[in-house]
């Protein structure tokens, strides 16, 4: 089984050839090898998700690569039933469920597997791949999404978060404090887990006890006690936070704050001598405060517990070998100048009068024009002014007012970070606008 080549242009003849080639290979492999082959190819292409989608006459298979979906195969419903049975068997799911299900698979990918599927490279490294399975019954059958978590310890480093020296120093100071709360916010797939794991990795030493609650555990970190939470079976983050606080932890990571009970329990942990790390769904750091206030009300205890909110997104990185330089029009120039006009003095301003932008090019080796992703991150430090919103000192407690106060105290927003990355040729204006 030779390697699958993915093309980037949905309208090209090569795309149809790719789909036909991958479909043929999936039909050739034994039923017991279909899942292994699909996972191997997704891993080889650095895909973050595999989407299996039932349609009227066939089942579409797509990979999400660098945040964008690409169709790579089409299967008959009969062949897909074999694949879904294999998934259900290893993930402990029902093939006849009438409601959505969640499962978990751990797969060790080794050089022998690579040889079996045509990847006989000496550079191939054995590694363990964690996968989260989500299924849902649709009009034409059981759809599934397989999320691939392929972290490496070398990736889990705070130095790789793309922070300025000032931002790095602020983050380092806060997470070294023995108590308080740090939230990382953003949509699914915005890199929140990588950021939290990087912070945990930095704090991980023999003098501290670190505990995590995760749904599911996405990556094994030696030295950290990681507890899987199965919320589909009635377990809750709040109940488990209460339990693990009896285990005398120094640092607690809560996979996600989803409800008022979990929020209040996490806040109590943060003011009783624990550093509490958590994710939370909000569009940006300021909106996280507004949403938390909606959830728990004006809360002085929360104001004293929360120390930092990180908002983040991932954008695709331009391929330096294929990117194409161009002259922006006057309207684009004026918009960029307006976005960056209030950058804090600590940030070096680029030349906003004479600059050029870049767009993706293509090559046989890289038809997408992008390679990998970079993080756009904003850090909202909770000063006394920000805490005033949470205590009820300010009349206007909305995201816009909080964002303005944060900007006044020197926060660089995700949009400003994105535009700065655009001006250095690391990504495109279209990509920043798509994500933000």
C-alpha positions as CSV (number, residue, x, y, z in Angstrom):
1,X,0.0,0.0,0.0
2,X,1.8,3.1,-1.2
3,X,1.4,6.5,0.4
4,X,-1.7,8.5,-0.2
5,X,-1.0,11.9,-1.7
6,X,-3.5,14.7,-0.8
7,X,-4.2,17.5,-3.3
8,X,-5.3,21.0,-2.3
9,X,-7.6,22.2,-5.1
10,X,-11.1,20.8,-4.7
11,X,-11.8,21.4,-8.4
12,X,-8.8,19.6,-9.9
13,X,-8.6,16.3,-11.6
14,X,-6.0,15.3,-9.1
15,X,-8.5,15.5,-6.2
16,X,-10.7,12.9,-7.9
17,X,-7.7,10.7,-8.5
18,X,-6.8,11.0,-4.8
19,X,-10.3,10.0,-3.7
20,X,-10.3,7.1,-6.1
21,X,-6.9,5.9,-5.0
22,X,-7.6,6.1,-1.3
23,X,-11.0,4.4,-1.8
24,X,-9.4,1.6,-3.7
25,X,-6.9,1.0,-1.0
26,X,-9.6,0.9,1.8
27,X,-11.5,-1.6,-0.3
28,X,-8.3,-3.7,-0.8
29,X,-7.3,-4.0,2.9
30,X,-8.7,-6.7,5.1
31,X,-11.7,-5.6,7.3
32,X,-9.5,-6.0,10.4
33,X,-6.9,-3.6,8.8
34,X,-9.3,-0.8,7.6
35,X,-9.2,1.2,10.8
36,X,-5.4,0.8,11.2
37,X,-4.8,1.9,7.6
38,X,-7.1,5.0,8.0
39,X,-5.5,6.0,11.3
40,X,-2.0,5.5,9.9
41,X,-2.6,7.7,6.9
42,X,-4.2,10.4,9.0
43,X,-1.3,10.3,11.4
44,X,1.2,10.4,8.5
45,X,-0.5,13.5,7.1
46,X,-0.6,15.2,10.6
47,X,-4.5,15.3,10.5
48,X,-6.2,16.3,13.7
49,X,-9.5,14.6,12.9
50,X,-11.1,11.9,10.7
51,X,-14.7,12.6,9.7
52,X,-16.8,9.7,8.6
53,X,-20.1,11.0,7.1
54,X,-23.0,9.0,5.8
55,X,-24.7,10.3,2.7
56,X,-27.6,8.9,0.6
57,X,-25.5,6.8,-1.8
58,X,-22.1,6.6,-0.1
59,X,-20.0,7.5,3.0
60,X,-17.6,10.4,2.7
61,X,-14.3,10.3,4.5
62,X,-12.5,13.6,5.2
63,X,-9.3,14.5,7.1
64,X,-8.9,17.8,8.9
65,X,-5.3,19.0,8.2
66,X,-4.1,22.3,9.6
67,X,-7.7,23.2,10.5
68,X,-9.1,22.6,7.0
69,X,-11.2,19.6,5.8
70,X,-10.1,17.6,2.8
71,X,-12.1,14.8,1.2
72,X,-9.9,11.7,0.8
73,X,-12.1,8.7,0.1
74,X,-15.7,7.5,-0.5
75,X,-17.0,4.1,0.7
76,X,-20.1,2.1,0.0
77,X,-22.4,1.7,3.0
78,X,-21.7,-2.0,3.2
79,X,-17.9,-1.4,3.4
80,X,-18.4,1.4,5.9
81,X,-20.4,-1.0,8.2
82,X,-17.2,-3.1,8.4
83,X,-15.2,-0.1,9.3
84,X,-17.7,1.2,11.9
85,X,-17.9,-2.3,13.5
86,X,-14.1,-2.2,13.9
87,X,-14.3,1.3,15.5
88,X,-17.1,0.3,17.8
89,X,-15.3,-2.9,18.9
90,X,-12.1,-1.2,20.0
91,X,-13.8,1.9,21.4
92,X,-16.5,-0.1,23.3
93,X,-19.4,1.5,21.5
94,X,-22.7,0.1,20.3
95,X,-23.3,-0.3,16.6
96,X,-27.1,0.0,17.1
97,X,-27.2,3.0,19.5
98,X,-30.0,5.5,19.0
99,X,-28.2,8.3,20.7
100,X,-24.7,9.9,20.4
101,X,-21.8,8.0,22.0
102,X,-18.2,8.8,23.1
103,X,-15.3,6.4,23.2
104,X,-11.5,6.3,23.4
105,X,-8.8,4.4,21.6
106,X,-5.1,4.2,22.3
107,X,-3.1,2.9,19.4
108,X,0.6,2.2,19.3
109,X,2.0,3.0,15.8
110,X,5.2,1.1,15.1
111,X,7.6,0.8,12.3
112,X,6.2,-2.6,11.4
113,X,2.8,-1.0,10.7
114,X,4.5,1.6,8.5
115,X,6.2,-1.1,6.5
116,X,2.8,-2.9,6.1
117,X,1.2,0.2,4.6
118,X,4.2,1.2,2.4
119,X,6.0,3.7,4.7
120,X,9.3,2.0,5.0
121,X,11.3,5.0,6.2
122,X,14.1,4.8,8.7
123,X,12.9,8.2,10.0
124,X,9.6,6.7,11.1
125,X,9.4,6.7,14.9
126,X,7.3,4.4,17.1
127,X,4.7,6.4,19.0
128,X,1.4,6.1,20.9
129,X,-1.6,7.8,19.5
130,X,-4.6,8.7,21.6
131,X,-8.0,9.0,19.9
132,X,-11.4,10.3,21.0
133,X,-14.3,8.9,19.2
134,X,-17.7,10.7,18.8
135,X,-20.6,9.0,17.0
136,X,-24.1,10.2,16.2
137,X,-27.0,8.6,14.4
138,X,-28.0,10.5,11.2
139,X,-30.6,10.1,8.5
140,X,-28.4,7.6,6.6
141,X,-26.4,5.8,9.4
142,X,-23.9,6.3,12.2
143,X,-21.6,9.2,11.6
144,X,-18.3,9.3,13.5
145,X,-15.5,11.8,14.1
146,X,-12.1,10.5,15.3
147,X,-10.0,13.1,17.0
148,X,-6.3,12.4,17.0
149,X,-4.0,13.5,19.8
150,X,-0.4,13.1,18.9
151,X,1.5,15.2,21.4
152,X,5.3,14.9,21.8
153,X,7.0,16.0,25.0
154,X,9.2,18.4,23.0
155,X,6.0,20.3,21.9
156,X,4.9,20.8,25.5
157,X,7.1,23.8,26.2
158,X,6.1,27.3,27.3
159,X,8.8,28.7,25.1
160,X,6.9,27.4,22.0
161,X,3.7,29.4,22.8
162,X,4.9,32.4,20.7
163,X,4.8,34.8,23.6
164,X,6.7,38.1,23.8
165,X,9.4,38.3,26.6
166,X,7.0,40.4,28.7
167,X,4.1,38.0,28.2
168,X,6.2,35.0,29.0
169,X,7.5,36.6,32.2
170,X,3.9,37.4,33.2
171,X,2.7,33.9,32.5
172,X,5.7,32.4,34.3
173,X,5.1,34.6,37.4
174,X,1.5,33.7,37.6
175,X,1.8,29.9,37.2
176,X,4.6,29.8,39.8
177,X,2.2,31.3,42.4
178,X,0.9,28.6,44.8
179,X,-2.7,29.5,44.4
180,X,-5.1,31.1,42.0
181,X,-7.0,30.3,38.8
182,X,-5.8,30.4,35.2
183,X,-8.3,29.9,32.4
184,X,-7.6,29.1,28.7
185,X,-10.5,29.9,26.4
186,X,-11.3,29.3,22.8
187,X,-13.4,27.0,20.6
188,X,-12.7,23.3,20.1
189,X,-9.5,22.8,18.2
190,X,-7.9,26.1,19.2
191,X,-4.9,24.4,21.0
192,X,-6.1,24.9,24.6
193,X,-5.0,21.4,25.6
194,X,-1.5,22.0,24.3
195,X,-1.2,25.3,26.2
196,X,-2.4,23.7,29.5
197,X,-0.1,20.7,29.0
198,X,2.8,23.0,28.4
199,X,2.1,24.8,31.7
200,X,1.8,21.5,33.5
201,X,5.0,20.3,32.0
202,X,6.8,23.5,33.2
203,X,5.4,23.0,36.8
204,X,6.1,19.2,36.8
205,X,8.8,18.5,39.4
206,X,9.2,16.3,42.4
207,X,8.3,19.0,44.9
208,X,4.7,19.4,43.6
209,X,1.7,17.0,43.2
210,X,-0.1,17.6,40.0
211,X,-3.6,16.2,39.3
212,X,-5.7,16.5,36.2
213,X,-9.4,15.7,35.4
214,X,-9.8,15.1,31.7
215,X,-12.6,13.9,29.3
216,X,-10.7,11.9,28.1
217,X,-7.0,11.9,29.0
218,X,-5.4,13.2,25.8
219,X,-1.7,12.7,26.5
220,X,0.2,10.9,29.2
221,X,2.6,13.1,31.2
222,X,5.0,11.1,33.4
223,X,4.8,12.5,37.0
224,X,1.3,13.8,36.7
225,X,-1.7,12.0,38.1
226,X,-4.3,12.0,35.3
227,X,-7.9,11.0,36.0
228,X,-10.3,10.3,33.1
229,X,-13.8,11.6,33.5
230,X,-16.6,9.9,31.6
231,X,-19.4,12.5,31.6
232,X,-21.5,10.3,29.3
233,X,-21.9,7.9,32.3
234,X,-23.0,10.5,34.8
235,X,-19.6,11.6,36.2
236,X,-19.1,15.3,36.7
237,X,-16.1,17.5,36.9
238,X,-17.5,19.2,40.0
239,X,-17.8,16.0,42.0
240,X,-14.3,14.8,41.0
241,X,-12.7,18.2,41.9
242,X,-14.1,17.8,45.4
243,X,-12.7,14.3,45.6
244,X,-9.2,15.0,44.4
245,X,-8.8,18.0,46.7
246,X,-8.6,15.4,49.5
247,X,-5.5,14.0,47.8
248,X,-3.4,17.1,48.8
249,X,-2.6,18.4,45.3
250,X,-0.6,21.5,44.6
251,X,-1.8,22.0,41.0
252,X,-5.2,20.9,39.6
253,X,-6.2,20.9,36.0
254,X,-9.9,20.7,35.1
255,X,-10.4,19.7,31.5
256,X,-13.4,22.0,31.1
257,X,-15.7,24.2,33.2
258,X,-19.1,23.4,31.8
259,X,-21.6,24.4,34.5
260,X,-22.1,26.6,37.5
261,X,-21.4,23.8,40.0
262,X,-18.0,23.1,38.4
263,X,-17.2,26.8,38.2
264,X,-17.9,27.4,41.9
265,X,-16.0,24.2,43.0
266,X,-13.0,25.3,40.9
267,X,-13.1,28.8,42.4
268,X,-13.1,27.4,45.9
269,X,-10.1,25.2,45.1
270,X,-8.2,28.2,43.7
271,X,-8.6,30.3,47.0
272,X,-7.7,27.4,49.3
273,X,-4.1,27.0,48.4
274,X,-4.2,25.3,45.0
275,X,-3.2,26.5,41.5
276,X,-6.2,25.7,39.4
277,X,-5.9,25.4,35.6
278,X,-9.0,25.1,33.4
279,X,-10.5,25.5,29.9
280,X,-13.6,27.4,29.2
281,X,-15.6,28.1,26.0
282,X,-15.6,31.8,25.1
283,X,-14.7,33.7,22.0
284,X,-11.9,35.7,23.7
285,X,-10.5,36.5,27.1
286,X,-12.9,39.4,27.8
287,X,-15.9,37.4,26.8
288,X,-14.9,34.7,29.2
289,X,-15.5,37.1,32.1
290,X,-18.8,38.2,30.8
291,X,-19.9,34.6,30.3
292,X,-18.6,33.5,33.7
293,X,-20.6,36.4,35.3
294,X,-23.7,35.2,33.5
295,X,-23.1,31.7,34.9
296,X,-22.3,32.5,38.6
297,X,-23.3,36.2,38.9
298,X,-21.2,39.0,40.3
299,X,-18.9,37.1,42.6
300,X,-16.1,38.8,44.7
301,X,-14.7,35.3,45.5
302,X,-14.1,34.8,41.7
303,X,-12.5,38.2,41.5
304,X,-10.0,37.2,44.1
305,X,-9.3,33.8,42.6
306,X,-8.9,34.5,38.9
307,X,-5.4,35.7,38.0
308,X,-5.1,35.2,34.2
309,X,-7.3,34.4,31.2
310,X,-5.7,33.3,28.0
311,X,-7.6,33.5,24.8
312,X,-6.3,31.7,21.7
313,X,-6.8,30.5,18.2
314,X,-4.7,28.5,15.6
315,X,-4.0,29.8,12.1
316,X,-2.3,28.0,9.3
317,X,1.4,28.9,8.7
318,X,2.4,29.9,5.2
319,X,4.9,27.6,3.4
320,X,8.0,29.8,3.0
321,X,9.0,27.9,-0.1
322,X,5.8,28.7,-2.0
323,X,4.3,31.9,-0.5
324,X,3.7,34.8,-2.9
325,X,4.3,38.4,-2.1
326,X,1.8,41.1,-3.1
327,X,1.0,44.8,-2.7
328,X,-2.2,45.4,-0.5
329,X,-4.7,48.0,-1.7
330,X,-5.3,51.2,0.2
331,X,-8.4,50.0,2.1
332,X,-6.5,47.0,3.4
333,X,-3.6,49.3,4.5
334,X,-5.9,51.6,6.3
335,X,-7.7,48.7,8.1
336,X,-4.3,47.2,9.2
337,X,-3.1,50.6,10.4
338,X,-6.3,51.1,12.4
339,X,-6.0,47.7,14.1
340,X,-2.4,48.3,15.1
341,X,-2.6,52.0,16.1
342,X,-3.1,51.3,19.8
343,X,-0.4,48.7,20.2
344,X,1.2,49.1,23.7
345,X,4.7,50.7,23.8
346,X,6.3,47.4,24.8
347,X,5.5,46.0,21.3
348,X,7.8,47.1,18.5
349,X,5.6,48.6,15.8
350,X,6.3,47.6,12.2
351,X,6.5,50.1,9.3
352,X,2.8,50.7,8.7
353,X,3.4,52.9,5.6
354,X,5.4,50.6,3.5
355,X,4.6,46.9,3.8
356,X,3.7,44.0,1.6
357,X,1.5,40.9,2.3
358,X,1.7,37.3,1.3
359,X,-0.7,34.7,-0.1
360,X,-0.2,30.9,-0.4
361,X,1.4,29.5,-3.5
362,X,1.4,25.9,-4.6
363,X,4.0,23.3,-5.5
364,X,4.0,19.6,-6.3
365,X,5.3,18.9,-2.8
366,X,2.8,21.2,-1.1
367,X,-0.5,21.9,-3.0
368,X,-2.0,23.7,0.0
369,X,0.5,26.6,0.4
370,X,0.4,26.1,4.1
371,X,2.5,24.0,6.5
372,X,1.6,23.6,10.1
373,X,-0.1,26.1,12.4
374,X,0.8,28.9,14.7
375,X,-1.0,30.1,17.8
376,X,-2.5,33.6,18.3
377,X,-2.7,34.2,22.0
378,X,-3.9,37.1,24.2
379,X,-3.3,37.3,27.9
380,X,-5.7,39.2,30.1
381,X,-4.0,39.8,33.4
382,X,-6.5,40.4,36.2
383,X,-5.5,43.8,37.7
384,X,-7.6,45.6,40.3
385,X,-9.4,47.4,37.5
386,X,-10.4,44.1,35.8
387,X,-11.3,42.6,39.2
388,X,-13.6,45.6,39.7
389,X,-15.9,44.3,36.9
390,X,-16.1,40.9,38.7
391,X,-16.8,42.5,42.1
392,X,-19.6,44.7,40.7
393,X,-17.7,48.0,41.2
394,X,-18.4,48.9,37.5
395,X,-21.8,49.6,36.1
396,X,-21.0,48.3,32.6
397,X,-20.1,44.7,33.0
398,X,-19.9,43.6,29.3
399,X,-17.2,42.0,27.2
400,X,-16.5,45.3,25.3
401,X,-15.9,47.3,28.5
402,X,-13.6,44.6,29.9
403,X,-11.7,44.3,26.6
404,X,-11.2,48.1,26.5
405,X,-9.9,48.1,30.1
406,X,-7.5,45.2,29.2
407,X,-6.3,47.1,26.1
408,X,-5.7,50.2,28.3
409,X,-3.5,48.2,30.6
410,X,-1.4,46.8,27.7
411,X,-3.0,43.6,26.4
412,X,-2.2,42.7,22.8
413,X,-5.3,41.2,21.3
414,X,-5.5,38.0,19.2
415,X,-6.4,40.2,16.2
416,X,-3.4,42.4,16.7
417,X,-1.2,39.3,17.1
418,X,-2.6,37.9,13.9
419,X,-2.0,41.1,11.9
420,X,1.6,41.2,13.2
421,X,2.1,37.6,12.0
422,X,0.6,38.7,8.6
423,X,3.1,41.5,8.3
424,X,6.0,39.1,8.9
425,X,4.8,36.7,6.3
426,X,4.0,33.9,8.7
427,X,0.3,33.7,7.7
428,X,-2.3,35.5,5.5
429,X,-4.9,38.1,6.1
430,X,-7.6,35.8,4.8
431,X,-6.5,33.2,7.3
432,X,-6.6,35.6,10.3
433,X,-10.1,36.8,9.2
434,X,-11.3,33.2,8.7
435,X,-10.3,32.2,12.2
436,X,-11.1,35.5,14.1
